[in-house]
C-alpha cells in the first residue's frame, strides 16, 4: 500500500533502540526506552499560508531527524510501525557528517 501524508505531516520510521545497556545487560523490548530519532519516509506537500500559497517542508524523505519524546501518532502501515507527525514537532535534522564522526 502506498501512503501519502497530507499538508505538513511527515511519516517517520523510528530508529532501532539499543538492546544492551552500557554495562552489557540485555534490555527486554518492554523495558526499552523508545528512541527519539528516526528516518523520514514520506512528506506531505506542505502547509498553506493566509494567501493560499504553498509553503514547502524543510525535511525530505531520507533525512534522519530528532523529535520530541511524546511527538506523533503511532500507526501500522503494511505491518510496519511508523509515526506520523507535523513538521513543527521535528526538532532538527541529523547531518551525516556528525554520524560519521560518532562511528570513528
KAQUI-V908577 format. One record per residue. N is the residue number from 1. SS is DSSP state (H for helix, E for strand, L for the rest). Layout:
{{N,SS} {N,SS}}
//
This chain:
{{1,L} {2,L} {3,L} {4,L} {5,L} {6,L} {7,L} {8,L} {9,E} {10,E} {11,E} {12,E} {13,E} {14,E} {15,L} {16,L} {17,L} {18,L} {19,L} {20,E} {21,L} {22,L} {23,L} {24,L} {25,L} {26,E} {27,L} {28,L} {29,H} {30,H} {31,H} {32,L} {33,L} {34,L} {35,L} {36,L} {37,E} {38,E} {39,E} {40,E} {41,E} {42,E} {43,E} {44,L} {45,L} {46,L} {47,E} {48,E} {49,L} {50,L} {51,L} {52,L} {53,L} {54,E} {55,E} {56,L} {57,L} {58,L} {59,L} {60,L} {61,L} {62,L} {63,L} {64,E} {65,E} {66,E} {67,E} {68,L} {69,L} {70,L} {71,L} {72,L} {73,E} {74,E} {75,E} {76,E} {77,E} {78,L} {79,L} {80,E} {81,E} {82,E} {83,E} {84,E} {85,E} {86,E} {87,H} {88,H} {89,H} {90,E} {91,E} {92,E} {93,E} {94,E} {95,L} {96,H} {97,H} {98,H} {99,H} {100,H} {101,H} {102,H} {103,H} {104,L}}
//
